[in-house]
Amino acid sequence: MPPTAMDTSAAAVPSVITMKDVARHNHKDDCWIVIEGKVYDATQFLEEHPGGRVLATWAGSDATEAFEAFHSEEAQDMLSSFFVGPLADPAKVPLLEDFHKLKLEFAAEGLFEPSYAYFTFKVLFNLGMLAATVWAMWALGGGMASAIVGAVSVAVFWQQCGWLSHDFLHHQVFDDRWYGHAMGYFLGNVLQGFSVTWWVLKHSTHHAIPNVMAGVRDGDPDAQTMPLLAWADAFLEGELEDGMPPFLIRYQHITFLPLLCVARISWVIQSLLTALGSDEVPPHRRTTEVLTLVVHYAYYAAMAYFLLDSWKEMMVFVLLSQAVAGLCLGTVFTINHNSMEMLDSDAINHTNFVAMQYRTTRNISPSFIGDWFTGGLSYQIEHHLFPTLPRHRFKAIAPRVEALAAKHGLVYQHIGFFAGLIDVIRCLRRVATNHMKAD
């Protein structure tokens, strides 16, 4: 559906638009944004926007870097439909100017161009993992060993398909975004079992406002884990409901890993609810969502039924595969983000997109196995700054991304996988201890 321009009357628009004027239009029912010194009213487009209401996360502010991180040239051409007027007082921020220069350098060097051989290999390798899992379950004879080996293997397979669908849905591979979405449905819905629409809505918001708490606007969904986990003291200020069992927070550093074991089940439920009933799924996509998810559960059920000997072994296969997959996914992004700085709900008014990524994101110390296990997100800072850059380019740009941080007094953080996991648990224990002292 083509965008509908906002009917902004001359009386409602000042002749000279300042950032103070823009800041008054700061929510989903009145959403102005600034892109490259021009003011746009995106209010009526929020419901039609393919990425959902994520546009509103930067309502009332300069969204240039957030917009350019995700959108194609075609999307930029659509902006004229929402044009309100030029911004009278565009600010010059040295960090953002250097960031734009760096991005232009990467483009000129061809770093945004993918290696099709690399991604072809990754897809074939993942399919080989599934084939190897089926063979191993059959070769082991269908007993408990088949159930355990198959569960662990298929869980890692799901995780790797998740990272690869992430690459395609960030449009790292194809200029034509239709092909990226098609691969997303194959790798994400069919092979991994997560709805593309659910993931895009959730993940786009996470990228736009990482570690920003809910309040003035919706916050980062990956940080909204109350009442089970509180990542900062601020989450407990007025948030604990009367009658909520206090042990949920008091022992959160102990329950953290067990919660990750059931996290995938939660994500699956959210994914199914979105695919089946959310009004944010366009009607023309709902059939695709449902049919591809049906294929996923069909092959998953077939593996359990035809390759295992008893219902007990089938149950072990299902529960263990869900638990291991939750751990494999959850440990990576909690290390990358959740024990980093949490920003208040109005963070966009006192920081910028680039600084926000450095402050809330850290890398996992790179290694051959680590880079494979994390799907390249051991270079999470690079990914958050340049989400359309193919993952096999991250290592090449990392020194320059670190130099940009050093030049502007920002911290470029990285930590080992197990040290990062310990840091996450310490963060949860610190919040729990502070809460108990406050009581």
N, C-alpha and C positions, 0 to 999 in steps of 0.2 A: 504494500500500500504506500503511495507516495506521501511524503510528509505534508502536514498542514501548517501553514504559517500562522503564527500567533497574531491575533488582531489587537495590536497595541496602539491605542489611540494616542494622538499627538499630545493630549492633555496629560497622559500618564507618563510620558517620556520627557525628561528634562532636555533642554536644548544642548546642554553640556553634561555628558555622563561621566561621573567620577566613580572610583572604586567604592566610595561611601554609598553612592546610589545603587550600585550593583549589589552591595552587601545586604540591602533591604530585601532582596528577592532570593531568599536563601533556604527554600524548602520545596518539596515536590509539587506543591500546589501553586508555586510562584518561583520558577527556576530560571534565573539569568546566569549565564556563564560568560567568561571572557576567554577568547582564543586569539592569540597573536594581535592583541590590542584592539579587537573588535568585540562588541557586546551582542550576545545572542539570547533570545528567549526560547528556551527548549521545553517550556511547560507542557504544551499540547503534544509534543513528540515523545514524552516519557513512556506512554502506553504502547507506542509503536516501535520504540527503540529495540533492536534485536538483543541488546545486552541487558534489557530490563530497565529498572529505575536507577541503575548505577549512575546515570548522569546527575542525579540529584545529590550525590555525595559531595560534589564540588559546587553546588548551587551557591550563588552569591560570592564567587571568588574567581581567580584566574585559573582556568583549567587547561591551559595550553599544553603543558607537558603530559598531563593525564590523558587528554584527548589524543595527542599525537602518538602516545605509546600503543594505542590499541586500534586506531582507525586507519582505513585505507584512503587513498586519494579520492575515491568516489564519495566517501563519506564527507570529506572536506568540501567537495563540490556542493553538497546538499545544504551547507551552512547558510547560504544566501537566503534560503527560505525563512530563516529565523532571525535575520539581521535586525538589530535595533538601532545601532549607531556606533560610531567610533568611541573608544575610551579616551578621555581627555588627559588622564594622568598615568599612562603606563609606566610601571616601575622597571628600572634596569637592575637586575640582580646578577652580580658577577658569577655566582655559582651556576645559574641557569644559562647565562651566556656561554660559559665554558662547556657546559653540558651539551648545548646545541652544536657547538663547534666540534666536539668529540663525536657526536652522532653523525655529523656530515662527513667527518674523516672516515668513520667506519663504512659509511655508504660508498664513499669514493674508492675505498680499498676493496669493495666487493664483499665485505664481511656479512652483509645481510642476504647474500646469495647462498642457498642451501646446497649441500652435496646430496644429489638424488641417490647416489650409490650408498651413502651412509644410511639414509632413511630406508632405502630398500632392504639393506642388510638388517637393520633393526626390526623391521616388520617380519622378515623371514626368520630371524633369530627367535622372535617371540612365538611365532607359529611352531617353530621347532621345539620350544619349551613345552608347548601344549602336547605335541605329538610324543615327546619323550615322557611326559607325565602319564599319558594313556598307556604307552608301552610298559613303563615301569610297574604300573598297577596291574596290568595283565601278566607280566612276567613274574611278579611276586605271588601270584596265585589267588588273589582276591581276599586274603585274610587281613588280620589287623595291621601287618606290616604294609600291605597295599594301601590301607586307609590312611596311615600316618604319613608314609612317603608321598602319596598322592595329594594329601591335604597341604603339606608344606610346599610341595612343588607348584600346585595350582595357585596357592596364595602368592608366591613370588611372581608367578606368571601374571596374575591380576595386577600386582603392583607395577610390573614393568609395562603392561598395557596401559595402565593409568598414566605413567610418565609419557608414553609415546602418544597417546591421544591428547595429552596436554600440549605436546609440541605441535601437533597438527591443528588443534583448536586455537592456539596462539598464532596461527598462520605463519609459522616459521618455514613452511615447505612450499606451499602453492600461492601464487599471486591471485588466482581465482579462488575466492573463499568458499565457493560451493564444494570444491574438491577437498578442502580442509575439513569442512563439516562432514562430508561423506566418510572420510577416514576416521573422523571423531566418532561417528555412529558405529562404524565397524569395530574400532579398537575399544571405545568406551562403552557403548551399549551392549553390543553383541559379545565381545570377549571379556570385558571387565564387569559389566552389569550395572553401570551407573548411567543415569539419564544425562545426555548432553546438555539439555536445557537447564536442568537442575544445577549441573556443574558450572555452566557458563554464568548463570545468574549469581551463584555463590562466589565463584572464583574472580569474576570481574570486579565485584565489590571489594574483595580482599586486596586485589592489586591496587585499586584506586585509593584505598584508605587502610593500609596495613596497620594492625594493632591500635586502631582508633576505636575508642569506646563509644557505645551508643549513647545518645542524648539529644543534642540539637538535631542531628540527622541519624539515620541508621548507621550502626558501627560495622566494624569488620566482623563478618559472620564466623571466621575462624577463631576469633578471640571470645566469642559469646558462648562460653561453656558453663555459665552459672545455671543451676546451683551446684553443679558437680565439681567444677574447678574454678578457682579464682586466681587470676594471674597477677594481680596487683591489689594493694590495699584498697584502692579506689573502687574496685568492684564490690566491696562489702559495705560501702557507705550508703545505707538506706536500701540496699538491694536484697538483703536476706529477708525472706518472708517469715511471718509469724508461724511458729510451729515447725519450721524446717529443722530436721535433725541436725544438731550442731556437729556431729561427727563427720558429716560430708565435707566440711571445710577443715576441721581439726586434723583429719587424717588423710587429706587429699594427696599428700606426697607419697602415701602408702597405696592409695587406691588408684593412682595415676596409671600405672601399667596395666592393672586389671581392667580399667575403663577403656584403654586402647584396644583390649582384646574383644570388647563388644562394640567398639566404635563403628566398625564396618556394617554391622547389623543396623545401627542407627542411620548410617548414610544410605543404606539400601532402602530403608523404609521411607526416608525423606525423598529419595530419588523416585520411588514408585508413586508416592503421593503427588509429586510434581507432575510426573508423566501422565498420570491418570486424571488428575482433577484440577491442577492449577490453571488459573486464567492467564498466567504468563506464558503458557505453552500455546503458540499459534495453532489454530485448528488444522492447518495444512501439515503441521509437524507432529501432531498427536498420534496419528496412525503410525508414522515412522518410529516414534518413540516406543510405542507399545509393542509393535511387531519385533523390533530389534531386541527389546528386553525379553520377549517371549523366547526368542532364539537362544539367548544367554541361558535362561533357566532350563531350557530343553536340553542343551548339551551338558549342563552341570548335573541335572537329574540323571541323564543317561550314563554319565561317568559313574555315579554312585550305584545305580541300579544294575548295570550290566558288568561292572568290573569288581564289585564287592559281593561277598557271600551272604551277609546277614544284615538285618536292620541295625544291630549294634555297631557294626563296622561302618554302615552308612551314616549313622549319627555322629560317630567320631570324625569321619571324613568331613561332614558339613560343619560341625562346630569348630574343629581344629582349623579348617581352611579359613573360616571367617575370622577367627582369633588371630592367626598368624598374619593374614592380610591387613587387619587393623593395626597390628604392631608395625608391620613393614612400612605402611603409609604414614601412620601417626607419628612415629618417632622422628621421621625426617622433617616434617614441617613444624613440629613443636620445637625441635632444636633450631631450625632456621628462624623462628619468630617468637614463640610464646614466652620465653624468658627474657626477651629483649624489652626495650622501653615500651610502655603502654602510654598512648597519647590521649589527652582529654577529647571530648566529643566535638569541640570547636577547633581542633588542631589545624584545619586548613586555613584559619585566619591568622595563625602565628608561625606557620612554617610553610615550606613549599614542597612540591611533589618529589623533587630529587633528594632534598634533605630528609624527607620523611622515609624514603627507602633506606638510606644509610642508617638512620636512627633505629629502625624497627626490624632490620634484617641482618643476618650474618651468614657467612659461608661455613661449610663443613670442610675441614682441611682436605684438599684433594688427594686422591690416590686412584689407581686403576680400578680396584674393586669398589671403592667408595663412590667414584663417579658413576660406575655402572649401577650400583645399588640405589643411588639417589636420583637416577635419571638425569644426571647433569646438574641437579639442584644443589650439589656441593658448591656451585657458583651461584648461589641464590641472589646475591646482590646484583651481579651482572644481569641475571634474568629479570629481576624486578625493574631495573633501569631500562632495559632493552628487551621487552618481552617477545618481540617478533624476530629477534636475532636467533638463528639456529644454534642449538645447544652445543654443537661441535666447535663453535667459535668462541665459547666462553673463556677457555684457557688463554687464547691469544689476546683477548682484550683486558684480562684481569689486571695486569700491571698498570695500565692506563686508567682503569677505573679506580684502583687504589691510589694512584697519583692525584687524581681529581679530588678525592676525599682529603688527602693530606694538604693539598693546596688551600682548601677552604676550611680547615680545622675540623673536619668530620672524621669519625672513627670508622675505619674499614675493619670489621670484625670477622674473625674466623676461629674455629675451635674444632678439635677432634670429635669424632662421632660419640665415643663413650664419655669423653669429658663433657660434651654438650648435653648428653642425657643426664649426667650427674648434675649439671648446672640447672637443668629444667626442674629436677626433683628438689634441689636446694631452693629454687625460687618458690615452688609451691609450699615447701616447709616454712620458709620465711614469712610468707603471707599467713599461713595457718598459725604460726607462733604469735605474730602481731595481733591477729584476731583474738587469740586466747588471752593475751595480755590486756587487750581493750575490754574484754568481758570482766 
